Amino acid sequence: MSANWKGGNRDMFAAFVCDDAALDVLRPLAVDMGWQPEKVAKGGLRNAIQSLSVAASPAILIVDLSESGDPLNDINALAEVCEPGTVVIAIGQVNDVRLYRDLVASGIQDYLLKPLSSGQVRDAVIQAQTIFAAPKGSDSGSLKRHISTAVVGTRGGAGASTLATSLAWLFSTDHRLPTALLDLDVHFGTGALTLDLEPGRGLTDAIDNPSRIDGLFIERAMIRANDNLAILSAEAPISAPLMTDGSAFVQLEEEFRHAFEMTVIDLPRNMLINFPHLLTAVNVVVVTTELTLAGARDAIRLLSWLKSNASHALPLLVASKVQAGVGEISKGDFEASIERKIDYTIPFDAKSASNAAKLGQTFVGANRGTKAGLALRDLAEAIVATGSEPEADGGKGAKVAKNAGAKTSLLGKFDLKKMLPSKAKAGAPA
């Protein structure tokens, strides 16, 4: 839980309950723990929100959800008034595993079912004390390995979102690495949709209130896709333009480095233009393109921009939706035009894409054994390998870096005539 700091000395404990039975369990416990029994008040979650909106929130907060008609919405309202670091324990009478998971995903430390027992509550409070006193992620200590990967499409429909969700899924399942997926298409992102999840309000909350972003905000705002994968995305109203200086995105990336080992950013081209500092801490940039004239033109432009503005990041060029003998440009002509080799080729597979959408799974999750799935797994392995020997120049990384370092030009060396199909050449005027 987090919100703007209101100042003042914070109490160690407070509880807001709905009935006398809970009151009778919590007040003696408070006394045993050395706290004032008056810190246990009646009124439930709504009273907690009203009280904490004008007073400093405690280190440990117990709230009763029994009278709440919409617990998840009310918990989000509670987060608005809680100060950074508050550990929240919810109690209620609804025995629902889905509700429990949703509450934990929203930032609640624990959910205790009524009728309460003193031992059960004591154990939860002791654990909350431990969490509150534990060193935070920003404290000095051993720094975990972290690889941040941005996926950018040369054109709309080039497969960047499919690639981003598939990579995140592979990192979290095949490689068992804690992974964050950040979908920065705030209005039309498909990351959550691909994973059959509701996007939530986490990303829009972060954009509106960058100062609230900390480790506990990340726990509350991100939606879990599996044990190792969490996603932060949005479906902002089309009528609401994006109003931000980009500081929220930088802060999110910083928190991801503390909480996860892998970050995958689905980065629309307009976000790259407006917020180039997003790539400051990115290790790998995957540029995905189709074998088209427009794709070649924009691949040249993007690779040139990356060389000038993000030279620290390893660029990987991926050709997606490739059909032998069907595209506007052959692979050889495409590579000759951009003066660089394509690193990975993803074959076109409409049937597999349709199957994944019907199953509510990522493309690679639903199609592991296909040629496209195998190519995606090779790409994921190469990205993971970049973190094993960060100072080394050998292997795939060196090969790609060498290709990326080749001198590229824009339309001055972009031979469109050479890349047109032969029939078009024959029919063209001399």
C-alpha positions as CSV (number, residue, x, y, z in Angstrom):
1,M,0.0,0.0,0.0
2,S,1.3,3.5,-0.8
3,A,0.2,7.0,-1.1
4,N,1.7,10.5,-0.6
5,W,3.3,10.8,2.8
6,K,1.2,12.9,5.2
7,G,3.9,13.3,7.9
8,G,3.6,12.8,11.6
9,N,4.5,9.9,13.8
10,R,2.9,6.7,12.6
11,D,1.4,4.2,15.1
12,M,2.5,0.6,14.9
13,F,-1.0,-0.8,14.8
14,A,-4.7,0.0,14.0
15,A,-7.8,-2.1,13.3
16,F,-11.2,-1.2,12.0
17,V,-13.8,-4.0,12.5
18,C,-17.5,-4.4,11.9
19,D,-18.8,-6.5,14.8
20,D,-18.3,-7.1,18.5
21,A,-16.9,-10.7,18.0
22,A,-13.9,-9.4,16.0
23,L,-13.5,-6.6,18.6
24,D,-13.3,-9.1,21.4
25,V,-10.6,-11.0,19.6
26,L,-8.5,-8.0,18.5
27,R,-8.5,-5.8,21.6
28,P,-6.9,-8.4,24.0
29,L,-4.4,-9.2,21.3
30,A,-3.5,-5.5,21.0
31,V,-2.9,-5.3,24.7
32,D,-0.7,-8.4,24.6
33,M,1.4,-6.9,21.9
34,G,1.8,-3.7,23.9
35,W,-0.6,-1.5,21.9
36,Q,-3.5,0.5,23.1
37,P,-6.9,-1.3,22.9
38,E,-8.4,1.9,21.6
39,K,-6.5,1.3,18.3
40,V,-9.2,-1.3,17.5
41,A,-12.3,0.6,16.4
42,K,-15.6,-0.3,14.9
43,G,-16.6,0.8,11.5
44,G,-15.0,-1.5,9.0
45,L,-13.2,-0.5,5.7
46,R,-15.1,2.7,5.0
47,N,-14.4,4.1,8.5
48,A,-10.7,3.2,7.9
49,I,-10.7,5.2,4.6
50,Q,-12.2,8.2,6.3
51,S,-9.9,8.1,9.3
52,L,-6.7,7.6,7.4
53,S,-7.5,10.3,4.9
54,V,-6.9,12.9,7.7
55,A,-4.3,11.0,9.9
56,A,-1.1,9.1,9.4
57,S,-1.6,5.4,8.6
58,P,-0.1,2.8,10.9
59,A,2.6,0.3,10.1
60,I,0.1,-2.6,10.4
61,L,-3.5,-2.1,9.5
62,I,-6.4,-4.6,9.9
63,V,-9.6,-3.8,8.0
64,D,-12.9,-5.6,8.0
65,L,-14.5,-6.2,4.6
66,S,-17.7,-7.7,5.9
67,E,-19.9,-4.7,5.1
68,S,-18.2,-3.9,1.8
69,G,-20.2,-4.4,-1.3
70,D,-17.2,-4.2,-3.6
71,P,-14.1,-5.2,-1.7
72,L,-11.6,-4.8,-4.5
73,N,-12.8,-1.3,-5.3
74,D,-12.8,-0.3,-1.7
75,I,-9.3,-1.7,-1.2
76,N,-8.1,0.5,-4.1
77,A,-9.7,3.5,-2.3
78,L,-7.8,2.5,0.9
79,A,-4.6,2.4,-1.1
80,E,-5.1,6.1,-2.0
81,V,-4.9,7.1,1.7
82,C,-2.3,4.6,3.0
83,E,1.3,5.8,3.4
84,P,4.3,3.9,1.9
85,G,5.1,0.7,3.7
86,T,1.8,0.0,5.5
87,V,1.1,-3.7,5.8
88,V,-2.6,-4.4,5.4
89,I,-4.4,-7.5,6.7
90,A,-8.0,-7.9,5.6
91,I,-10.7,-9.9,7.5
92,G,-14.1,-11.0,6.1
93,Q,-16.7,-13.7,5.9
94,V,-16.7,-14.6,2.2
95,N,-14.9,-17.9,1.7
96,D,-13.8,-17.5,-1.9
97,V,-10.4,-18.5,-3.2
98,R,-10.7,-16.1,-6.2
99,L,-11.5,-13.2,-3.8
100,Y,-8.4,-14.1,-1.7
101,R,-6.2,-14.2,-4.8
102,D,-7.5,-10.9,-6.1
103,L,-7.0,-9.2,-2.7
104,V,-3.4,-10.5,-2.4
105,A,-2.7,-9.3,-6.0
106,S,-4.1,-5.9,-5.1
107,G,-1.5,-5.5,-2.3
108,I,-3.1,-7.1,0.8
109,Q,-0.7,-9.1,2.9
110,D,-3.3,-11.6,4.1
111,Y,-7.0,-12.3,4.2
112,L,-8.4,-13.9,7.4
113,L,-11.8,-15.6,7.4
114,K,-14.3,-15.1,10.2
115,P,-14.9,-16.3,12.9
116,L,-11.4,-15.1,14.0
117,S,-9.2,-17.0,16.4
118,S,-6.6,-15.2,18.5
119,G,-3.8,-17.5,17.4
120,Q,-4.7,-17.0,13.7
121,V,-4.6,-13.2,14.1
122,R,-1.5,-13.3,16.2
123,D,0.4,-15.2,13.6
124,A,-0.7,-12.8,10.9
125,V,0.3,-9.8,12.9
126,I,3.7,-11.2,13.8
127,Q,4.3,-11.9,10.1
128,A,3.3,-8.4,9.2
129,Q,5.8,-7.0,11.8
130,T,8.5,-9.0,10.2
131,I,7.6,-7.7,6.7
132,F,7.4,-4.1,7.9
133,A,10.9,-4.4,9.6
134,A,12.6,-6.2,6.7
135,P,15.1,-4.3,4.6
136,K,13.5,-2.7,1.6
137,G,14.6,-3.5,-2.0
138,S,16.5,-0.3,-2.2
139,D,18.7,-1.1,0.8
140,S,22.3,-2.0,0.2
141,G,22.9,-5.7,-0.5
142,S,23.6,-8.1,-3.3
143,L,22.2,-6.8,-6.6
144,K,20.2,-9.4,-8.5
145,R,20.9,-10.0,-12.2
146,H,18.3,-8.1,-14.3
147,I,17.7,-8.0,-18.0
148,S,15.4,-5.4,-19.5
149,T,14.1,-6.1,-23.0
150,A,12.1,-3.6,-25.1
151,V,10.1,-4.8,-28.1
152,V,9.5,-2.2,-30.9
153,G,7.6,-2.8,-34.2
154,T,8.7,-1.0,-37.3
155,R,5.1,-0.7,-38.3
156,G,1.7,-1.4,-36.8
157,G,0.8,-5.0,-37.1
158,A,4.4,-6.2,-37.3
159,G,3.9,-8.5,-34.3
160,A,5.6,-6.6,-31.5
161,S,2.9,-7.3,-29.0
162,T,2.8,-11.0,-29.9
163,L,6.6,-11.1,-29.5
164,A,6.5,-9.3,-26.2
165,T,3.9,-11.5,-24.6
166,S,5.6,-14.6,-25.9
167,L,9.0,-13.6,-24.6
168,A,7.6,-12.7,-21.2
169,W,5.8,-16.1,-21.0
170,L,9.0,-18.0,-22.0
171,F,11.1,-16.2,-19.4
172,S,8.6,-17.0,-16.7
173,T,7.9,-20.6,-17.6
174,D,10.8,-22.2,-19.5
175,H,13.5,-20.2,-17.7
176,R,11.5,-19.9,-14.4
177,L,12.7,-16.2,-14.0
178,P,10.5,-13.6,-12.2
179,T,9.3,-11.5,-15.1
180,A,7.5,-8.2,-15.4
181,L,5.6,-7.3,-18.6
182,L,5.0,-3.6,-19.1
183,D,2.5,-2.8,-21.9
184,L,3.0,0.9,-22.7
185,D,0.2,1.1,-25.3
186,V,-2.0,2.8,-22.7
187,H,-5.1,3.1,-24.8
188,F,-5.0,0.0,-27.1
189,G,-2.6,-2.4,-25.5
190,T,-3.3,-6.2,-25.9
191,G,-0.9,-7.6,-23.3
192,A,-3.6,-8.4,-20.7
193,L,-6.1,-9.5,-23.4
194,T,-3.6,-12.0,-24.8
195,L,-3.1,-13.5,-21.4
196,D,-6.9,-13.6,-20.8
197,L,-6.6,-11.1,-17.9
198,E,-8.3,-7.8,-16.9
199,P,-5.8,-5.0,-17.2
200,G,-6.8,-3.2,-14.0
201,R,-5.9,0.4,-13.2
202,G,-2.3,0.0,-12.1
203,L,-0.7,1.7,-15.1
204,T,-3.0,4.7,-15.2
205,D,-2.7,5.1,-11.4
206,A,1.1,5.1,-11.8
207,I,0.9,7.7,-14.6
208,D,-1.4,10.0,-12.6
209,N,0.7,9.6,-9.3
210,P,4.4,8.8,-10.0
211,S,5.2,9.6,-6.4
212,R,3.2,6.6,-5.2
213,I,5.3,4.1,-7.1
214,D,7.3,1.8,-4.7
215,G,7.6,-1.9,-4.1
216,L,4.3,-2.2,-2.4
217,F,2.6,-0.3,-5.2
218,I,4.1,-2.8,-7.7
219,E,2.7,-5.7,-5.7
220,R,-0.8,-4.2,-5.6
221,A,-1.0,-2.8,-9.1
222,M,0.4,-5.7,-11.2
223,I,-1.8,-8.5,-12.3
224,R,-0.4,-12.1,-12.0
225,A,-0.5,-14.3,-15.1
226,N,1.4,-17.2,-13.4
227,D,3.8,-17.7,-10.5
228,N,6.6,-15.9,-12.2
229,L,4.9,-13.5,-14.5
230,A,3.1,-10.2,-13.6
231,I,1.7,-7.6,-16.1
232,L,1.1,-3.9,-15.8
233,S,-1.1,-2.5,-18.5
234,A,-4.2,-0.3,-19.1
235,E,-7.2,0.3,-21.2
236,A,-7.5,4.0,-20.8
237,P,-10.5,5.8,-22.3
238,I,-10.0,7.0,-25.8
239,S,-11.2,10.4,-24.7
240,A,-8.4,10.6,-22.1
241,P,-5.1,11.7,-23.8
242,L,-1.8,10.6,-22.2
243,M,-0.6,13.4,-19.9
244,T,2.8,12.6,-18.5
245,D,6.4,13.6,-18.7
246,G,7.5,9.9,-18.6
247,S,8.8,10.0,-15.1
248,A,6.3,7.3,-14.0
249,F,7.7,4.9,-16.6
250,V,11.3,5.4,-15.5
251,Q,10.2,4.9,-11.8
252,L,8.4,1.7,-12.8
253,E,11.5,0.3,-14.6
254,E,13.6,1.1,-11.4
255,E,11.1,-0.8,-9.2
256,F,11.1,-3.7,-11.7
257,R,14.9,-4.0,-11.4
258,H,14.5,-4.6,-7.6
259,A,11.5,-7.0,-7.8
260,F,12.1,-9.1,-11.0
261,E,15.0,-10.6,-12.9
262,M,13.5,-9.9,-16.3
263,T,11.5,-7.0,-17.7
264,V,9.8,-7.0,-21.1
265,I,8.5,-3.7,-22.4
266,D,6.0,-3.6,-25.2
267,L,7.1,-0.2,-26.5
268,P,5.0,1.5,-29.2
269,R,6.9,3.6,-31.7
270,N,5.3,6.9,-30.6
271,M,6.3,6.2,-27.0
272,L,9.9,5.7,-28.1
273,I,9.8,9.1,-29.9
274,N,8.1,11.0,-27.0
275,F,10.1,9.3,-24.2
276,P,13.5,8.2,-25.5
277,H,14.8,8.0,-21.9
278,L,12.8,4.8,-21.5
279,L,15.7,3.0,-23.1
280,T,18.3,4.3,-20.6
281,A,18.3,1.1,-18.6
282,V,17.2,-1.3,-21.3
283,N,19.7,-4.1,-22.2
284,V,18.2,-5.5,-25.3
285,V,16.0,-3.9,-28.0
286,V,14.1,-6.3,-30.2
287,V,13.1,-4.6,-33.5
288,T,10.4,-6.6,-35.2
289,T,9.4,-6.1,-38.9
290,E,7.6,-7.5,-41.8
291,L,9.4,-8.0,-45.1
292,T,7.8,-4.9,-46.8
293,L,9.1,-1.7,-48.3
294,A,7.7,0.3,-45.4
295,G,9.2,-2.2,-42.9
296,A,12.7,-1.9,-44.5
297,R,12.5,1.9,-44.5
298,D,11.6,2.1,-40.8
299,A,14.0,-0.7,-39.8
300,I,16.8,1.5,-41.2
301,R,15.5,4.5,-39.3
302,L,15.0,2.7,-36.0
303,L,18.4,0.9,-36.1
304,S,20.1,4.2,-36.9
305,W,18.3,5.9,-34.0
306,L,19.2,3.1,-31.6
307,K,22.9,3.4,-32.6
308,S,22.9,7.1,-31.8
309,N,20.6,7.2,-28.8
310,A,20.8,3.7,-27.1
311,S,24.3,2.4,-28.1
312,H,24.5,0.5,-24.8
313,A,21.6,-1.8,-25.7
314,L,22.0,-4.9,-27.9
315,P,19.7,-4.6,-31.0
316,L,18.1,-7.8,-32.3
317,L,16.3,-7.7,-35.6
318,V,13.4,-10.1,-36.0
319,A,11.4,-10.7,-39.2
320,S,7.9,-11.8,-38.4
321,K,5.0,-13.3,-40.5
322,V,7.5,-14.5,-43.1
323,Q,6.0,-16.5,-46.0
324,A,8.4,-18.0,-48.5
325,G,8.0,-16.4,-51.9
326,V,5.0,-14.3,-50.9
327,G,6.3,-11.1,-49.3
328,E,6.9,-7.7,-51.0
329,I,10.6,-8.1,-50.6
330,S,12.8,-11.2,-50.4
331,K,14.8,-11.7,-47.2
332,G,18.1,-11.3,-49.2
333,D,16.9,-7.9,-50.7
334,F,15.7,-6.7,-47.3
335,E,19.1,-7.5,-45.7
336,A,21.0,-5.9,-48.6
337,S,18.9,-2.7,-48.3
338,I,19.4,-2.3,-44.5
339,E,23.0,-3.5,-44.7
340,R,22.5,-5.9,-41.8
341,K,21.5,-9.5,-41.3
342,I,18.1,-10.5,-39.8
343,D,18.8,-12.2,-36.6
344,Y,15.6,-14.3,-36.2
345,T,12.8,-15.2,-38.6
346,I,9.3,-16.1,-37.4
347,P,7.3,-17.9,-40.1
348,F,3.8,-16.8,-40.8
349,D,1.3,-19.2,-39.1
350,A,-2.3,-17.8,-39.1
351,K,-3.8,-21.1,-37.8
352,S,-1.6,-21.1,-34.8
353,A,-2.3,-17.4,-34.0
354,S,-6.0,-18.1,-34.2
355,N,-5.7,-21.1,-31.9
356,A,-3.8,-19.1,-29.3
357,A,-6.4,-16.4,-29.3
358,K,-9.2,-18.9,-28.9
359,L,-7.4,-20.5,-25.9
360,G,-6.6,-17.1,-24.3
361,Q,-2.9,-17.9,-24.3
362,T,0.3,-16.4,-25.7
363,F,1.3,-17.4,-29.2
364,V,4.2,-19.4,-28.0
365,G,2.3,-20.9,-25.0
366,A,-0.3,-22.4,-27.3
367,N,2.1,-23.4,-30.1
368,R,5.4,-24.6,-28.6
369,G,6.1,-27.2,-31.2
370,T,5.6,-25.1,-34.3
371,K,8.4,-23.6,-36.3
372,A,7.4,-20.2,-35.1
373,G,7.3,-21.4,-31.5
374,L,10.8,-22.8,-31.8
375,A,12.2,-19.6,-33.3
376,L,10.7,-17.6,-30.4
377,R,12.3,-20.0,-27.9
378,D,15.7,-19.5,-29.6
379,L,15.2,-15.7,-29.3
380,A,14.3,-16.0,-25.6
381,E,17.4,-18.1,-24.9
382,A,19.6,-15.6,-26.6
383,I,18.2,-12.8,-24.5
384,V,18.6,-14.7,-21.3
385,A,22.2,-15.5,-22.3
386,T,23.1,-11.8,-22.6
387,G,23.0,-11.7,-18.8
388,S,25.3,-14.6,-18.1
389,E,28.5,-12.9,-19.3
390,P,27.8,-9.1,-19.6
391,E,31.3,-8.2,-20.5
392,A,31.9,-10.9,-23.1
393,D,31.8,-10.2,-26.8
394,G,31.6,-13.8,-28.0
395,G,28.7,-15.9,-29.2
396,K,25.4,-14.6,-30.6
397,G,25.7,-11.2,-28.9
398,A,28.9,-10.4,-30.6
399,K,27.6,-11.5,-33.9
400,V,24.5,-9.3,-33.6
401,A,26.5,-6.4,-32.2
402,K,28.8,-6.6,-35.3
403,N,25.8,-6.6,-37.6
404,A,24.2,-3.6,-35.7
405,G,27.5,-1.7,-36.0
406,A,27.5,-1.8,-39.8
407,K,27.0,1.6,-41.4
408,T,23.4,2.2,-42.3
409,S,21.9,4.9,-44.4
410,L,18.4,6.2,-45.0
411,L,16.7,6.7,-48.3
412,G,20.0,7.6,-50.0
413,K,21.0,3.9,-50.1
414,F,17.4,2.5,-50.1
415,D,17.1,1.0,-53.5
416,L,13.3,0.7,-53.9
417,K,13.6,-0.2,-57.6
418,K,15.7,-3.2,-56.9
419,M,13.3,-4.5,-54.3
420,L,10.2,-4.3,-56.5
421,P,8.8,-7.6,-57.9
422,S,10.0,-8.5,-61.3
423,K,6.6,-7.9,-63.0
424,A,6.5,-4.4,-61.6
425,K,10.0,-3.8,-63.0
426,A,8.9,-5.0,-66.5
427,G,5.9,-2.8,-66.6
428,A,7.7,0.3,-65.3
429,P,8.8,3.0,-67.7
430,A,12.5,3.2,-68.5
